[in-house]
Amino acid sequence: MKTVDELKLFYEQELTADLKELEQRRRGIFRGLGIALVVFLFAGIVLVAVLFPVLKAAAFIVPSVVLVLLYLGLYFLFTGRYKKDFKDRVIGRLIRFLDPGLRYFPSEKIPKSVFVHSGIFSTRPNRYKGDDLVRGKLGRTEIEFSEILAQYVQSNGKTTTVHTIFQGLFFIADFNKHFHSKVFVLPDSAEKTFGRFGKMLQSWNLSRPALVPLEDPEFEKEFVVYGADPIEARYILSLSLMERILNFKRKTGQKVFLSFLDSRVFVGLWSDRKLFEPKLASTLLDFDVIREYFDDLQLAIGIVDDLNLNTRLWTKE
């Protein structure tokens, strides 16, 4: 893994020139959007004053919708090319700096079919988007990850409700053991909330295989495990791997979801923010800003080390 000192050297020698040029563009876009906002607000006030005697309440709604749509169109027009260049010239280069074997596809994502196939989430999304796909090989381990927003939208004709199934980083890697069954490791909210009754509720979950009891009480406080073959589930979830998963959850401070199937591990790391987007309100000429992107990428790539996936047992090369 790269160190902060190595990042500082890379920042000074490789990134600074591009960051200065991107910073000039960021300031121009930020200033332009600010002026546009003031103009649109003034136009809205004038339109309401003119239309109110005729349209009454609709005088507020119609101009508001039109001006919001115009502003959003202007926003995407201003920022689209800037975001693409930022990702190519900053995020892409940070990824290659971390490991030259990794490839970056800013506008691509883990396919919906793969996300669903992981079996981590029992609800199938009908709204699915993502970006920032990274793919490659770290040591002996093939990996890929991207940001994902998976949602389920319900509508009864009058109201529409959006349920977020998952948002954050979705990571897939070749696992270092052969196995044949499916194992799911999910955040344990029921037992934390309802105690023994919660554990009973977990065992009644008909959308999952059987509940698998484990020998690690600390792990069972944080996670619930389902698997059709309890013996193989315990083979996959060795004591050392359970400790590593626990440490990874503590390090991230976020909800962590895992499934093991097809000799691969799927990891969902919840995040409430977009990880690799440029921040228009923040200067790029600040090492701490670049370090935040670096830390997020290190976290994703570091899953290989956190779960010890490069250690190959005699059963798998």
Secondary structure, 3 states (H helix, E strand, C coil): CCCHHHHHHHHHHHHHHHHHHHHHHHHHHHHHHHHHHHHHHHHHHHHHHHHHHHHCCHHHHHHHHHHHHHHHHHHHHHHHHHHHHHHHHHHHHHHHHHCCCCEEECCCCCCHHHHHHCCCCCCCCCEEEEEEEEEEEECCEEEEEEEEEEEEEEECCCCEEEEEEEEEEEEEEECCCCCCCCEEEEECCHHHHHCHHHHHHHHCCCCCCCECCCCCHHHHHHEEEEECCHHHHHHHCCHHHHHHHHHHHHHHCCCEEEEEECCEEEEEEECCCCCCCCCCCCCCCCHHHHHHHHHHHHHHHCHHHHCCCCCCCCCCC
